Amino acid sequence: MSKSPAVRRSLPTSPFKSRPAAPPKQFAVGDRVTHDKYGLGRVIEVEDGADAAVVVDFGTRHVRIRPPFAAMFTL
């Protein structure tokens, strides 16, 4: 019999503050970005809605990247 993993939760009386959630990354057309796998590029399209993504021109190819954008950063 195995134990289920413990869920960390902060109690209202705890002297330690819980970490606030990081805001989602926002990109705009024309932003210069760097990606861990593809390198430097420029955002050429931002898609909204349920299938949100950004299309980035990396020079040799256009790549459609979906959230979470953990490997992509704005310069």
Beta strands, then each sheet from edge to edge (+ up, - down):
strand 1: 32-35
strand 2: 39-47
strand 3: 53-57
strand 4: 62-65
strand 5: 72-74
sheet 1: 4+ 3- 2+ 1- 5+
end
